[in-house]
Amino acid sequence: MYRSHTCGELNTSNIGTVVTLSGWIQKIRDKGFVAWIDLRDRYGITQLVFDEDRTPKELLNQVRSLSRETVIQAKGKVIERASKNTAIATGEIEVLITELHVLNESLLPPFTIEDETDGGEDIRMKYRYLDIRRNPVKENLIFRHKVSMEVRRYLSDQGFIDVETPYLIKSTPEGARDFVVPSRMNEGQFYALPQSPQTFKQLLMVGGMDKYFQIVKCFRDEDLRADRQPEFTQIDCEMAFVEQEDILNTFEGLTKHLLKEIKGVEIENFPRMTFDEAMKRYGNDKPDIRFGMEFGELNNVAQHRDFNVFNSAELVVGIAIPGGNSHTRKEIDKLVDWVKRPQVGALGMVYCRCNEDGSYKSSVDKFYNQEDLAKWAEATGAKPGDLICVLSGDKTKVRAQLSALRMEIAERLGLRKADEFAPLWVIDFPLLELDEETGNYHAMHHPFTSPKPGQLELLDSNPEEVKANAYDLVLNGNEIGGGSIRIHDKETQAIMFKHLGFTPDEAKEQFGFLMDAFQYGAPPHGGIAFGLDRLVSILGGQETIRDFIAFPKNNSGRDVMIDAPANLDDEQLKELNLKLDL
């Protein structure tokens, strides 16, 4: 055997035991008469000692020829360590080596394999197999495994069955672009990789599986950012004979279980907020409720003067920064510059200082008196010592802009604490969204989402007022899960397709298999899908998912380690009946 123990398990109870260890050389220290090797594996580090009084000379010379990251096997006796290291589990012992075998020599790594490395992100992604040896990445992957196991345990205990669904499916219009795969055996035809197993899990409900789950890869060809990858992992779930309340209760239970088992945190309160309320109070549909700074709408108290910027705006809205009156003029100017960045898009920002003596000083004192500004403070909940920041303009745009400012300020003030968790259900989303470019409606969630009970008839008269029987689970300002009660009868689904612009023939071509299935006794059903990558990163105290994925893509969708995507050779293209026209 290559090892009798791992590098993380030896302690004083093993003193006197002869052991065999295998691993990577983390570090070599040579004092001439004595040398030490820190040997590392997944489980920890053990110090090996080579002493000229007790170690054969040739062995000591061999140590001096070794390099970092070389894989070795070492045999020796566990002894008490003279200079103990309380920072590691094996710090009270060391192993006096009598035999050493080089299993594989290593080149000099392109960056140091340390917790605090000198390698930039690009080089670490290129050599990801080396980056995984570092504790932060290794521990993230182990953490992901623990979360996945707790998900499986909870859902299995609740009677859910893990069922695999296909990866090679039919391309359907579900929002993002599909990744497509040419079929060699069916000339000129293509599979698509699933954006989600949505239709398959509904068919499993038709098949009577009752409770389904799957931790599954999904694929979307869309623009990338720090929390988005072209391939990602969902905890995909579906239940039959349920209403919205059943699903919310079940998956509150899952979230509570994960927070307790993984983080040791017990949370009972899962508040609920409608989509309209979330947009009005926070400017987005996934608000971070760990801190305040709720929006205060100011139209009624700011549009009665001669300030045309506000008078011509659809919405005037502000937030109060706690303690913000301490900001210097230079710091406030930086906030103004921040909201004017192209990524945010505001034309400017009005501010008002709330002085400790109860007076106010604003950047628009020419137009507003103290009584006016006091009403601003009342609307935004501002207290003496706070700073009110006000934006105005188109309702949809200005809410998004102020939401971005709110999050930026919270980040600067340290209000978004990684060890605090605040879940929230957002419910009653619009069923449809109007595409301003085409003038057509599209489903806010997906085409199989049911309208709220009693609202189906509004589709003909007031489609924008119809609410979806849909829900999102938000954690710390991130959507970690979303789902809906599904349409389960052919007639309602046909009405939905009609309002999404499908002709009957198009609907049959794209989704005929599902419509047919509904004719054979489809039960009422609904479900939810959690983004595992994002859930794990938030539980791990981060919001960037990349370090919780073993082999991630960069922001261009490339795997720089294996250099993918890559060209196909002419023979492969011919075999697939493909011709490039670039």
C-alpha distance (Angstrom), angle and dihedral (degrees) to the residues before:
residue distance angle dihedral
M1 . . .
Y2 3.78 . .
R3 3.82 94.6 .
S4 3.77 141.4 11.4
H5 3.81 93.3 -163.6
T6 3.79 138.8 14.3
C7 3.79 123.0 -111.7
G8 3.79 92.1 -106.4
E9 3.80 104.9 51.7
L10 3.82 109.3 61.6
N11 3.82 119.0 104.5
T12 3.80 140.5 152.6
S13 3.81 91.4 -65.2
N14 3.81 87.7 68.0
I15 3.83 95.6 55.0
G16 3.80 109.5 133.4
T17 3.80 93.2 22.1
V18 3.81 120.1 124.9
V19 3.79 108.2 -131.6
T20 3.79 139.6 178.4
L21 3.81 119.0 -142.4
S22 3.79 132.2 -176.2
G23 3.77 130.0 -168.5
W24 3.79 148.8 96.8
I25 3.80 125.5 -48.8
Q26 3.78 106.2 -112.6
K27 3.81 96.2 177.7
I28 3.83 141.5 -12.1
R29 3.82 122.7 -149.2
D30 3.83 117.8 -171.8
K31 3.81 122.4 -169.3
G32 3.82 94.2 171.6
F33 3.80 98.5 -113.8
V34 3.79 92.5 43.4
A35 3.83 135.3 27.1
W36 3.77 133.8 -170.2
I37 3.78 132.6 -157.7
D38 3.80 122.4 -162.0
L39 3.81 102.1 -145.7
R40 3.80 116.0 -158.9
D41 3.78 136.0 -165.1
R42 3.81 132.8 155.2
Y43 3.79 91.5 -76.0
G44 3.79 101.5 52.3
I45 3.79 146.1 -76.5
T46 3.82 129.7 -60.5
Q47 3.79 123.4 -170.1
L48 3.80 115.8 -127.7
V49 3.81 117.7 -159.4
F50 3.81 129.1 -154.4
D51 3.83 112.7 -169.2
E52 3.84 121.4 -174.4
D53 3.81 89.7 -140.8
R54 3.80 93.5 54.0
T55 3.80 104.6 20.0
P56 3.83 125.9 74.4
K57 3.81 110.5 -105.3
E58 3.80 93.3 -124.6
L59 3.80 89.5 55.7
L60 3.79 92.0 52.6
N61 3.82 89.4 49.6
Q62 3.79 90.3 49.8
V63 3.79 90.6 55.2
R64 3.80 90.2 55.8
S65 3.82 90.5 57.2
L66 3.79 94.8 54.5
S67 3.82 126.5 99.0
R68 3.78 135.4 -151.4
E69 3.81 116.9 -77.4
T70 3.81 93.3 20.9
V71 3.83 110.0 142.2
I72 3.79 112.8 -124.4
Q73 3.78 141.8 171.6
A74 3.80 116.4 -142.2
K75 3.81 132.1 -174.6
G76 3.77 126.5 -165.6
K77 3.81 149.4 112.4
V78 3.79 124.7 -66.7
I79 3.82 110.6 -120.9
E80 3.78 134.7 174.9
R81 3.75 113.9 -89.0
A82 3.79 115.4 -121.5
S83 3.81 95.2 -152.9
K84 3.77 105.0 39.1
N85 3.83 124.8 -150.7
T86 3.79 111.8 -150.2
A87 3.82 91.4 -175.3
I88 3.82 93.2 77.9
A89 3.81 132.2 48.8
T90 3.83 92.8 -122.0
G91 3.80 94.2 45.0
E92 3.82 96.5 115.4
I93 3.79 95.6 59.5
E94 3.79 141.6 43.3
V95 3.79 133.4 -171.2
L96 3.82 120.3 -116.1
I97 3.80 101.8 -143.8
T98 3.80 124.2 -136.6
E99 3.83 99.5 164.4
L100 3.81 131.3 32.6
H101 3.80 129.6 179.8
V102 3.79 126.4 -175.1
L103 3.81 107.6 -134.8
N104 3.82 96.5 179.5
E105 3.79 131.5 -8.3
S106 3.79 120.2 -134.1
L107 3.76 133.6 -140.4
L108 3.79 116.7 -129.9
P109 3.83 104.1 -77.8
P110 3.83 116.7 -119.7
F111 3.83 89.2 -122.6
T112 3.78 134.9 17.0
I113 3.80 115.9 -88.0
E114 3.79 94.7 -130.9
D115 3.82 134.9 120.8
E116 3.81 88.2 -108.6
T117 3.78 100.8 41.6
D118 3.79 131.0 -174.5
G119 3.81 91.3 -137.0
G120 3.80 121.3 108.8
E121 3.81 121.3 -136.0
D122 3.81 95.3 -99.1
I123 3.78 95.0 53.4
R124 3.79 92.3 43.0
M125 3.81 91.1 52.4
K126 3.80 90.5 50.0
Y127 3.81 89.7 53.1
R128 3.78 96.1 33.2
Y129 3.82 92.3 149.8
L130 3.81 87.1 64.0
D131 3.81 93.1 43.3
I132 3.82 89.4 56.0
R133 3.82 88.5 62.4
R134 3.81 89.2 65.6
N135 3.80 114.5 95.1
P136 3.84 97.7 -123.2
V137 3.82 93.5 56.1
K138 3.80 94.7 36.9
E139 3.80 91.5 50.8
N140 3.81 91.5 47.6
L141 3.80 90.8 55.3
I142 3.81 91.7 47.1
F143 3.82 88.4 48.3
R144 3.82 89.9 52.6
H145 3.80 89.4 52.3
K146 3.81 90.9 52.7
V147 3.81 92.0 50.6
S148 3.82 91.4 48.4
M149 3.80 91.7 49.9
E150 3.82 92.1 50.3
V151 3.82 90.0 49.4
R152 3.80 90.6 52.2
R153 3.79 92.0 45.9
Y154 3.79 94.9 50.1
L155 3.80 96.6 44.7
S156 3.80 93.1 44.4
D157 3.80 90.0 51.4
Q158 3.83 88.1 51.9
G159 3.82 91.1 56.3
F160 3.82 98.9 -100.5
I161 3.82 117.6 148.8
D162 3.82 121.0 -142.7
V163 3.82 107.2 -130.4
E164 3.81 125.3 175.8
T165 3.80 119.3 -135.9
P166 3.83 128.4 -162.5
Y167 3.81 125.7 -82.0
L168 3.81 94.5 -160.9
I169 3.79 104.7 67.5
K170 3.80 142.1 139.8
S171 3.78 122.5 -71.7
T172 3.81 111.0 -110.2
P173 3.82 130.5 175.3
E174 3.83 103.2 -105.6
G175 3.80 102.1 144.3
A176 3.80 110.7 -86.4
R177 3.79 124.3 61.8
D178 3.78 118.3 -88.5
F179 3.77 125.6 -124.7
V180 3.80 104.4 -126.4
V181 3.81 130.6 -151.3
P182 3.83 121.6 -158.3
S183 3.79 116.5 -128.3
R184 3.81 113.6 -133.9
M185 3.81 92.6 -165.9
N186 3.80 94.7 48.3
E187 3.77 104.9 50.7
G188 3.79 115.5 -137.8
Q189 3.80 94.0 6.0
F190 3.78 131.0 110.1
Y191 3.75 141.4 -156.1
A192 3.79 120.8 -143.8
L193 3.78 126.9 -141.9
P194 3.82 109.8 -121.3
Q195 3.80 120.0 -99.8
S196 3.81 82.9 -159.8
P197 3.81 135.4 -21.9
Q198 3.82 88.6 -108.4
T199 3.80 101.3 136.5
F200 3.80 93.2 37.5
K201 3.79 93.8 54.8
Q202 3.80 89.2 49.5
L203 3.80 89.0 51.5
L204 3.81 88.7 50.8
M205 3.80 87.5 57.9
V206 3.81 89.3 50.6
G207 3.81 85.2 50.6
G208 3.79 91.0 57.4
M209 3.82 100.1 -111.9
D210 3.84 88.1 136.3
K211 3.84 97.2 -166.4
Y212 3.80 120.3 34.0
F213 3.79 133.8 173.3
Q214 3.76 136.5 169.7
I215 3.80 134.9 175.8
V216 3.77 95.2 -141.0
K217 3.80 144.2 168.7
C218 3.80 116.3 -114.2
F219 3.80 129.2 -172.2
R220 3.80 132.8 -147.7
D221 3.79 126.5 170.6
E222 3.81 98.5 -144.5
D223 3.78 139.2 126.1
L224 3.79 111.3 -71.4
R225 3.79 136.3 -133.5
A226 3.79 138.3 164.9
D227 3.81 94.6 -69.8
R228 3.81 97.8 37.6
Q229 3.81 132.0 75.1
P230 3.83 130.4 178.8
E231 3.81 88.1 -121.1
F232 3.77 117.5 37.2
T233 3.79 139.0 162.8
Q234 3.80 127.2 -110.8
I235 3.76 132.4 -167.6
D236 3.79 92.5 -140.0
C237 3.81 118.3 -164.2
E238 3.80 138.9 173.7
M239 3.82 134.4 177.7
A240 3.80 133.0 -168.7
F241 3.82 128.0 -140.2
V242 3.80 92.8 22.3
E243 3.78 139.3 127.6
Q244 3.81 127.1 -151.2
E245 3.81 92.9 -88.8
D246 3.82 92.0 56.6
I247 3.78 92.0 54.7
L248 3.79 95.2 44.6
N249 3.79 91.1 51.4
T250 3.80 93.6 46.9
F251 3.78 95.0 50.9
E252 3.77 95.2 40.1
G253 3.79 81.2 60.3
L254 3.80 91.9 52.8
T255 3.81 92.2 48.8
K256 3.81 92.3 47.6
H257 3.81 89.5 49.0
L258 3.81 92.5 52.1
L259 3.80 94.1 46.3
K260 3.79 91.3 49.6
E261 3.81 99.1 42.1
I262 3.80 98.1 37.7
K263 3.80 102.8 31.7
G264 3.81 104.1 19.0
V265 3.81 89.0 -123.3
E266 3.80 122.6 136.0
I267 3.82 116.6 -156.5
E268 3.78 122.9 175.8
N269 3.79 101.7 169.4
F270 3.81 117.0 83.0
P271 3.81 102.7 169.3
R272 3.79 120.0 -157.4
M273 3.77 126.3 -139.2
T274 3.78 131.1 178.3
F275 3.78 119.7 -121.2
D276 3.81 90.6 -114.4
E277 3.80 91.7 51.7
A278 3.81 92.4 48.2
M279 3.79 91.3 51.6
K280 3.81 92.3 47.7
R281 3.81 96.4 45.7
Y282 3.81 101.2 35.0
G283 3.80 108.6 11.5
N284 3.80 95.9 -121.2
D285 3.79 140.6 62.0
K286 3.81 95.6 -116.7
P287 3.79 104.7 50.6
D288 3.78 123.8 -177.6
I289 3.81 103.1 -129.3
R290 3.82 96.8 -177.8
F291 3.79 87.5 100.9
G292 3.80 138.6 25.2
M293 3.80 127.4 -121.7
E294 3.79 91.8 126.8
F295 3.79 117.2 -178.4
G296 3.77 119.8 -93.9
E297 3.80 114.1 -158.0
L298 3.80 110.0 -139.5
N299 3.81 105.6 -176.7
N300 3.80 92.9 110.7
V301 3.81 94.1 49.1
A302 3.82 101.9 34.3
Q303 3.80 106.7 39.9
H304 3.80 98.8 67.5
R305 3.81 98.3 79.3
D306 3.81 134.3 68.1
F307 3.81 95.8 -90.3
N308 3.80 100.6 121.7
V309 3.81 94.8 -169.4
F310 3.81 89.2 67.2
N311 3.80 97.2 33.1
S312 3.81 92.6 57.5
A313 3.82 94.5 45.3
E314 3.80 124.3 102.7
L315 3.81 89.0 -145.0
V316 3.80 134.6 18.5
V317 3.80 110.4 -168.8
G318 3.79 137.2 164.7
I319 3.79 146.1 -177.8
A320 3.79 131.3 -149.6
I321 3.82 116.8 -127.8
P322 3.82 107.7 -147.1
G323 3.80 109.2 -121.0
G324 3.80 88.7 -1.5
N325 3.80 94.8 136.2
S326 3.80 86.4 81.0
H327 3.82 88.1 69.6
T328 3.79 112.8 111.5
R329 3.79 120.2 -130.0
K330 3.80 87.9 -105.1
E331 3.81 91.4 54.7
I332 3.81 91.1 48.7
D333 3.81 90.2 49.6
K334 3.82 87.7 54.4
L335 3.82 89.2 54.8
V336 3.80 89.1 50.9
D337 3.80 90.1 51.0
W338 3.81 89.7 47.5
V339 3.82 94.6 56.4
K340 3.82 90.4 45.4
R341 3.81 92.3 58.8
P342 3.83 113.5 115.2
Q343 3.82 89.8 -114.9
V344 3.82 89.4 62.4
G345 3.79 100.8 26.3
A346 3.82 104.5 -158.3
L347 3.80 117.4 149.5
G348 3.79 92.5 -141.2
M349 3.80 145.5 -43.8
V350 3.80 133.8 -111.4
Y351 3.79 117.5 -150.3
C352 3.78 137.8 -168.6
R353 3.80 126.9 -162.2
C354 3.81 115.8 -141.7
N355 3.79 103.1 -149.8
E356 3.80 122.9 -149.7
D357 3.82 90.8 -117.1
G358 3.81 91.4 60.3
S359 3.80 96.2 -102.7
Y360 3.81 125.7 120.6
K361 3.79 134.5 -136.7
S362 3.81 118.3 -169.7
S363 3.77 138.5 176.8
V364 3.84 87.9 -118.4
D365 3.82 100.2 48.2
K366 3.81 87.6 134.7
F367 3.82 89.0 71.5
Y368 3.82 105.4 29.1
N369 3.80 132.8 53.4
Q370 3.80 130.2 -151.2
E371 3.80 92.7 -90.5
D372 3.80 90.5 54.4
L373 3.79 93.1 48.8
A374 3.80 91.3 47.9
K375 3.81 87.2 59.5
W376 3.83 89.1 51.8
A377 3.79 88.3 54.3
E378 3.80 91.7 48.9
A379 3.83 92.3 49.5
T380 3.82 93.6 49.6
G381 3.82 96.9 37.8
A382 3.80 90.8 -118.2
K383 3.80 118.7 169.3
P384 3.82 131.1 -162.9
G385 3.80 107.3 -69.5
D386 3.81 94.3 31.7
L387 3.79 130.3 113.8
I388 3.82 121.4 -135.3
C389 3.82 116.4 -147.2
V390 3.81 116.2 -164.2
L391 3.80 130.8 -167.3
S392 3.79 128.9 179.4
G393 3.78 140.4 -172.3
D394 3.80 138.7 76.8
K395 3.82 108.4 12.5
T396 3.78 97.8 -126.3
K397 3.80 95.4 43.0
V398 3.79 97.4 43.5
R399 3.80 92.7 50.4
A400 3.79 90.2 53.4
Q401 3.81 90.9 47.4
L402 3.80 94.6 49.5
S403 3.80 90.2 44.8
A404 3.81 89.4 55.9
L405 3.81 90.2 48.4
R406 3.81 91.3 49.1
M407 3.80 91.6 53.7
E408 3.80 92.8 45.4
I409 3.80 92.2 51.3
A410 3.82 91.5 46.8
E411 3.80 88.8 52.5
R412 3.80 91.6 50.5
L413 3.80 92.2 47.6
G414 3.81 93.3 48.1
L415 3.80 93.2 -118.0
R416 3.82 95.3 133.3
K417 3.79 97.1 77.6
A418 3.79 115.6 -174.0
D419 3.80 93.4 -146.1
E420 3.81 94.0 55.5
F421 3.80 120.0 82.5
A422 3.80 125.6 -162.5
P423 3.83 115.7 176.1
L424 3.78 122.3 -166.6
W425 3.80 135.8 -179.1
V426 3.81 114.1 -140.1
I427 3.81 110.4 -161.4
D428 3.81 141.8 172.4
F429 3.78 98.5 46.7
P430 3.81 119.8 179.1
L431 3.79 109.1 -89.8
L432 3.81 93.0 -141.5
E433 3.80 136.7 29.9
L434 3.80 124.0 -154.6
D435 3.79 115.9 -125.8
E436 3.81 102.1 -141.3
E437 3.80 92.7 -159.3
T438 3.80 97.4 53.4
G439 3.82 99.8 22.7
N440 3.81 89.0 -131.0
Y441 3.78 128.3 123.4
H442 3.78 122.7 -121.2
A443 3.79 130.8 -172.2
M444 3.80 113.6 -90.8
H445 3.81 89.9 -147.7
H446 3.81 108.6 10.7
P447 3.83 137.6 -53.3
F448 3.82 93.8 -93.4
T449 3.81 96.4 60.6
S450 3.79 114.0 118.1
P451 3.80 121.4 -130.4
K452 3.79 116.7 -120.1
P453 3.81 111.9 -83.6
G454 3.80 112.8 -79.7
Q455 3.81 95.8 16.4
L456 3.80 101.7 91.1
E457 3.81 93.0 96.8
L458 3.84 90.2 57.9
L459 3.80 89.6 68.8
D460 3.80 90.2 82.6
S461 3.80 98.7 43.4
N462 3.83 106.8 27.8
P463 3.82 110.0 7.8
E464 3.81 93.5 167.6
E465 3.83 90.3 60.4
V466 3.80 95.6 55.6
K467 3.81 112.9 110.0
A468 3.78 122.1 -145.4
N469 3.77 122.9 -126.9
A470 3.80 84.8 -124.7
Y471 3.78 138.0 124.3
D472 3.80 139.8 -171.5
L473 3.78 126.3 -155.5
V474 3.81 110.5 -140.6
L475 3.80 124.5 -165.7
N476 3.81 121.2 -174.0
G477 3.78 93.7 -21.9
N478 3.81 95.4 -46.0
E479 3.78 128.3 105.4
I480 3.80 103.4 -125.2
G481 3.78 97.5 170.2
G482 3.76 141.7 11.9
G483 3.76 137.4 -179.8
S484 3.76 148.2 137.1
I485 3.75 148.1 -149.1
R486 3.80 104.1 -89.6
I487 3.75 132.6 -131.5
H488 3.81 105.3 -106.7
D489 3.80 104.5 -179.8
K490 3.78 130.1 71.4
E491 3.81 96.8 -129.4
T492 3.80 95.9 54.9
Q493 3.80 91.3 43.4
A494 3.82 89.8 52.3
I495 3.82 90.2 52.3
M496 3.81 89.8 50.7
F497 3.81 92.4 49.9
K498 3.79 89.7 49.4
H499 3.81 92.2 55.5
L500 3.81 90.1 47.6
G501 3.80 89.6 58.2
F502 3.82 99.9 -103.2
T503 3.78 118.1 142.1
P504 3.82 114.0 -138.3
D505 3.81 89.4 -105.2
E506 3.82 92.6 50.0
A507 3.80 91.3 48.5
K508 3.81 90.8 49.8
E509 3.81 92.4 47.6
Q510 3.81 93.7 49.4
F511 3.80 102.3 34.3
G512 3.80 106.9 10.9
F513 3.81 91.5 122.9
L514 3.82 90.8 59.2
M515 3.81 94.6 43.6
D516 3.80 89.4 50.4
A517 3.81 91.0 50.2
F518 3.80 91.0 53.7
Q519 3.82 88.3 63.0
Y520 3.79 91.8 64.5
G521 3.78 101.5 65.9
A522 3.81 106.3 -70.7
P523 3.83 110.6 -168.7
P524 3.81 123.3 -135.0
H525 3.80 104.5 -89.9
G526 3.76 145.1 164.6
G527 3.75 141.3 171.9
I528 3.75 151.2 172.9
A529 3.78 139.1 -129.0
F530 3.80 124.5 -147.2
G531 3.78 121.6 -156.0
L532 3.80 99.9 -125.2
D533 3.81 95.2 -166.1
R534 3.80 92.8 53.8
L535 3.80 94.3 40.4
V536 3.80 91.3 53.0
S537 3.80 93.4 47.1
I538 3.83 92.6 51.1
L539 3.79 92.4 47.0
G540 3.80 86.1 48.4
G541 3.80 90.9 55.4
Q542 3.80 97.1 -106.4
E543 3.80 137.0 96.9
T544 3.80 99.5 -153.3
I545 3.79 110.9 88.8
R546 3.80 98.7 -163.9
D547 3.80 97.8 87.9
F548 3.80 91.0 52.3
I549 3.82 91.5 58.4
A550 3.79 117.9 79.6
F551 3.80 97.1 -140.7
P552 3.83 110.2 13.0
K553 3.80 130.3 -179.0
N554 3.80 123.2 -120.7
N555 3.82 125.4 -117.3
S556 3.80 90.1 -80.8
G557 3.79 91.9 55.3
R558 3.80 92.0 -107.9
D559 3.77 128.9 137.8
V560 3.80 97.7 -143.8
M561 3.80 91.6 -173.5
I562 3.81 95.8 63.6
D563 3.83 94.1 20.1
A564 3.80 97.0 -119.9
P565 2.96 139.2 -162.4
A566 3.80 92.8 48.1
N567 3.79 139.3 171.4
L568 3.80 122.3 -87.3
D569 3.78 118.2 -131.0
D570 3.79 120.0 -115.3
E571 3.80 93.3 -102.5
Q572 3.81 92.3 56.1
L573 3.81 91.6 47.5
K574 3.80 90.6 50.5
E575 3.80 91.9 48.6
L576 3.81 89.8 52.5
N577 3.81 92.8 45.2
L578 3.79 90.7 -120.0
K579 3.79 129.0 143.4
L580 3.79 122.5 -171.0
D581 3.79 120.0 -133.4
L582 3.80 105.2 -176.5
